């Protein structure tokens, strides 16, 4: 993956100031979860080295694992060609899903 000079202002946040973040296990490639970030939670993620999100329901920031101990240590962050989604590869400690599953994507349609 080509690393380029990054400017936070170049990302396309939605009208609520949010951008979807797909969280992926850096070793296995498994998709662990989808959450939303705003500019401040992305700044916190970059600063802490742990994922920080904006909770749309609680209207507050949350560092993944702060209460559960199931932290996500950031290994890399990439953005898509349209600059409106993030892919964050992490070292997951414990489970990613609040249900106790390793991934939030444990229900199958096909």
Buried (B, 14 or more C-beta within 10 A) or exposed (E): EEEEEEEEEEBEBEEEEBBBBBBBBBEEEBBBBEBBBBBEBBEBBEEEEBBBBBEEEEEEBBBBBEEEEBBBBBBEBBBEEEEEBBBBBBEBBEBBBEEEBBBBBEEEEE
